[in-house]
């Protein structure tokens, strides 16, 4: 069914919130001297400043607010101080799929804010908000500062320069696209709004986000701002009497305050309606009780001057909206610019609104720590206030040397902390935040401490913790961060539990191709596992394996099997409970008392055993399939094949219960018998058996199971013992799959006649043949009658399974691990790591979680609920994605010698052709043959070939063919979905691990002459080339690839009137773009068919430039 264009939410009325409280659930930012919010808080509490003093060459000479160094400048005084943002010119372009050239031309504010936005959602535990269908509309509200980057590095562009160049400059540098770029790259579908009001932009963005949440327009909001002026990184010129500090210090409310020192930074918060956040188990850092925005109008000295009246009005309205008294406000994060004009006016407004109370109120200003962050100043102030009310600590005002006596602060209730102060008011901690912009837009907010979190019910251990990254290098960095999180000095201080962390990783992080996981009962255990490399990891990093399910037979059962899953997972519980109700008349008791009880004898009775095994195995399998973990094939041992058939749709669950019950009753009606596992090959064992014994199972090359009456089995045991042949009896009551069952075959056929059978929707391996079952045969009663009597050719079945699914990940669903052991012995690499899900009653929780973790790291679609050990828990902060800080900085225009958009082209240094050579007429040139003494084949070539074509004789390298999913086959070749970006990334990661070089890539999928539609043809050519180029670019260096050669069939018209194919032409256009954007060598070969090997070697060696 097609996805509707209009969602249900679009046509339903909005729910307007009556509770005006908004929860702050996520925080992220990068600041001078602090690379994240935790580092910022440590810096604030220590009273440190991120100010650096620069030598003449721009290097850092000293740090701290007391450093001074003045030099005359061309205009005023050149102050060699800066609130530098480390790595302001760096960006993980590959993570977001942005070509390096495009990233270099982008405004650094957009780049850094994009990373900060990602981190904010991750910190909130909603890092996958853009990838979930149930997240609701998530809005983005943001502002940024003036963009000096476009003027000094990109260059002036206009429509006369060409639309492509103009729009490239516009999209990467205009403020209009700050929020929508975040929405696009993060997949957020709520409003994306840019908010601009100069210095108050970011707090105004929070105000707009709050209104959107209260109106029901969004369910979650990302709000913040960025301000990065690269010129500030090297100091500034302070004019006489201007707003900038000539001393290079920023001293809010200080006697030595003499102006602003600008800084670079970016930050964001994630907001939610308080009731929703409490319901969803979000970590709440603070509560926004009110926000107000207004403008001074003309009630001030000039356009850029502040107004006490306008500020006081904003403060009073916010206080009234919150319902608080002035005396409840115990801390104010001020605008606090440290200017002789601004500080007195702000204090006047504060005194008018908050000054009448008797309780003390501390004043703070984060600008003393990080400088004036311009458009991002308000969000930095909000984060500071959130941290204060959350932790109950008022940080000292950095570098404060005493208050300006002209402010008269001593006569008010306001104080300035000079050391960290513990804040313990009689009521809740409540703070206020101010941000005032040039032009008169004032924003004020009231924030309070978070409500006491309800302690969730205790859960059993262990837990499955899984994390992922886009590249192996990023995964290694994330490994280190997770290990530090679990074993570092703060590990024991965090209030969240390991269960909360497991839930956050499962529910709140985007899943990338490269994955690790651990199953642990404590943080220390998890940390040790990561530190020692004892993690669950993929066999082929970044690749995806196909799950196959194995279902055990009789003898694997044990009391208490599946009890944990029944207790914790509703889908499994519903299946078992339904089966118990349906089978009560047949069993005369509750199936659950047999399965979960401790009466092992009752469980061993044939009817009970078969029904219990079937129900338990199906209760494990069905929820996995329904949650998206669909197996590529199924194999069941004896009764296990009935589970496989039910999962594959051969029979319904109720019909299967009826059939298994009939089978169990019929077998139970036979005289007791025995079965013996023997350590001999089938060929050697057969001659030792008489007519009263049958080979019932061929389990392995050197292991069979014999069935017969007890006396005959005893005689065989004696004979085998004399030969020193290992043998052991199975825990069964009858001789299954043997001549002993022949008396009941006709009656079993009658039972089958009442059952509706259908063709399987998933391939089944047949016990009777050891091969993939004929789908039509499986749907007949004769198949199941034969299945009851015939020996189980388990070893052949494993071999068939491995051949059918070369990249299989085998999961044994049901009790025990017998099939896993046998699968490993079959010799197939695909089954070497077959994984049990329930080895024993004591380990079933850990076994199931480890199996789900193994499937997840192997790229299987394991739903988050399957990775949890119980119901969803709280979302808590965890280490954030380790973006790779790669420099993307263009030279100044004066140094580049022209506009940077031109400089991005690979041939920018080449002189432009004169106008008389702008046009040409293409003609064909002829090269005589035959070609002899051909050069050798390119080393490590990658051949993108359609089915039916093979590399020429003698050519080495790797073959890549189109497929329905990414797979690495046993012969070293690959299957790749033509238009799937993830598949091409996994391919490049596999072929060029850690920067290894790829050889020549010959892309010949368009030579496939199988009739297909235009969409499929487009994917084979244009789609695959674009995805391949993106994957190459994601490796962060384009010299990993040799020449990229596109082969087409009869695209070039040799003679007039020859037909063309637009789909092939589109692929050729993509090749042209790849040559320019990735600066790789490309070539185009148009042929009738795959050329003669000698000719092809000559053509590849020629390596023509361009297409």
PyMOL commands that set and color helices and strands:
alter all, ss='L'
color gray80, all
select helices_A, chain A and resi 8-11+37-46+100-105+108-123+148-154+159-161+163-173+175-186+198-214+230-234+274-280+308-322+326-328+342-354+367-370+374-391+405-407+409-411+472-487+491-493+498-507+523-531+563-568+570-587+591-596+600-604+606-626+639-647+653-668+682-686+710-722+739-752+775-778+781-789+794-804+818-825+829-831+844-857+864-867+893-896+900-903+915-917+981-991+993-995+1005-1007+1014-1034+1038-1040+1062-1077+1093-1102
alter helices_A, ss='H'
color red, helices_A
select strands_A, chain A and resi 22-30+52-54+60-63+70-72+77-79+81-82+90-91+138-144+192-194+220-227+236-238+265-273+286-295+329-333+361-364+393-394+414-416+421-422+430-436+441-449+463-469+514-520+536-537+546-551+633-636+674-678+693-700+703-708+727-729+763-765+808-813+835-836+886-887+942-944+958-962+967-968+974-976+1001-1003+1044-1049+1082-1087
alter strands_A, ss='S'
color yellow, strands_A
deselect
rebuild
show_as cartoon
